[in-house]
Amino acid sequence: MSLPEVLRNRSLVGYLAGVVLSQIGTRGAMAASLYQVYDLTGSIGMTGLVGAASGLAVLVLSPIGGALADRLDRKRLLQGAQLVGGSVALGLAVITFTGTVEAWHVVLASLLSMGATTFDNPTRNALIGSMVPRHQLPQAFALVNPAREVAVLVGPGLAGLLIAYGGPGLVHAVDAATYASMVVILVFIKAPSPHRDRTHAPILRSILEGAQYVAGRPIIMMLMSLDLSAMVFGAYRVLLPALALDVLGVGPEGYGLLAAAPSAGALLATYGIVRLVGRTQTAGRVALRATGAFAVADLALAHSPWFVVSLVAAACLGGADALATCIRHAAVQIETPDELRGRVSSIYQISSRGGPAAGDAVMGGAAVLLGPALALTLGAGLTLSYVATLLLTPNAVREYAGPERDVVPAG
């Protein structure tokens, strides 16, 4: 197998290595924080505040982070965000090791850490656009997603081992070290900044400029709606415990395998996805079909009476989601001028990161009323209906060709 052209870019390869390491630390720290709060309080409600704090940071700080990404040097802004996150992790490690930590310390640390990450994510996406040529963006984003999936697989498991060996404080210390490693790696990355907002317009005006641009680009708006349709109505992770324990009867070990299967599926599909998105000139239709495949896999998961079939369905979910996600994220960067990429990425982040949180609430509530299988069936049906509508009627997503032959009007 020949090496994809995008992997000959040393800056991108180094950046991806840093992302893998940093995300492993972040995912492990989140798992450790959940464990730590529950261990300190015995309260599921208090434990839920860790996730609530993270969601609040995304909603409030995303637009500000995007605006700063368009007016400051992105490498330095990303390094600054990493330094803040690393300082929070180090502080939490210290008070954990000294035995003075309380539950509210962990919740506050989650809020501050996610706040730094919220500044971090739109900057990361915008930075990729500065590292690679426009036509390589789909392949670049096809490689970013596996980095996240590796972290999902490795981070929590590593956290469990570290907690068993040295307690949650050791996890937070390792997290601080991974932040520091990303700061160092960024020093060696070449990512020119061809444009910056040197007029220093007020932050609110800058945010509104990004929102106005998104509102005027049908392709971005519709990709956001496609993302939300899958993440809200196809949210399956919140239902996995009930499916594993009550339907399949496979216990916690089986649940662990089922929860890991989507990430494994995404990783196994990586090479094919990189090849496909680098060659296809019907990117919009591919994204729609991948989203439809995601919904079909949801249906298979909802109705499977056999654990092996459920594992395969969950792996297919991960592969289909990875393909659709890389096309959507790349299209947002391709369709956005460099000077607006941070702000547009931050708006899209509210959809891509807020959608799963909303989906957990929606599908969790539906499962209480209808049971997990019926709730997931109805949700997948809604996603499939929306995908079918977009495939059968002329629209910006269906006609989107990708970076080399874009037939979508400028709007």
Secondary structure, DSSP 8 states (H G I E B T S, - for coil): ----GGGG-HHHHHHHHHHHHHHHHHHHHHHHHHHHHHHHH--HHHHHHHHHHHHHHHHHHHHHHHHHHTTS-HHHHHHHHHHHHHHHHHHHHHHHHTT---HHHHHHHHHHHHHHHHHHHHHHHHHHHHHS-GGGHHHHHHHHHHHHHHHHHHHHHHHHHHHHHH-HHHHHHHHHHHHHHHHHHHHT---------TT---HHHHHHHHHHHHHT-HHHHHHHHHHHHHHHHT--GGGHHHIIIIIS--HHHHHHHHHHHHHHHHHHTHHHHHHHHHH-S-HHHHHHHHHHHHHHHHHHHHH--SHHHHHHHHHHHHHHHHHHHHHHHHHHHHTS-GGGHHHHHHHHHHHHHHHHHHHHHHHHHHHHHH-HHHHHHHHHHHHHHHHHHHHHS--TTTT---SSS--S---
